[in-house]
Amino acid sequence: MNEILVETYRRPDIIVRKQKARLIYDNYDTTKRIENTVNSIYRITVALLVIVTLCRLLCNNNNTIFVEASKLAASLEVH
């Protein structure tokens, strides 16, 4: 009879432990998801900055080439 009472009192403790373990796991899982999301946003931001920087460099170089070509053409037409 005592064993049944002891078992009855232990069960809620086991349930509480399982709930705490599940809560810790859920918090860990949520933390990992947030971390992965932040890392993804960071990678996308860096990639966009690299693309914008490359485009600006290429556009500036192309404009310089076009200006130099225009000056050369103008100097050839004058002579």
PyMOL commands that set and color helices and strands:
alter all, ss='L'
color gray80, all
select helices_A, chain A and resi 2-78
alter helices_A, ss='H'
color red, helices_A
deselect
rebuild
show_as cartoon
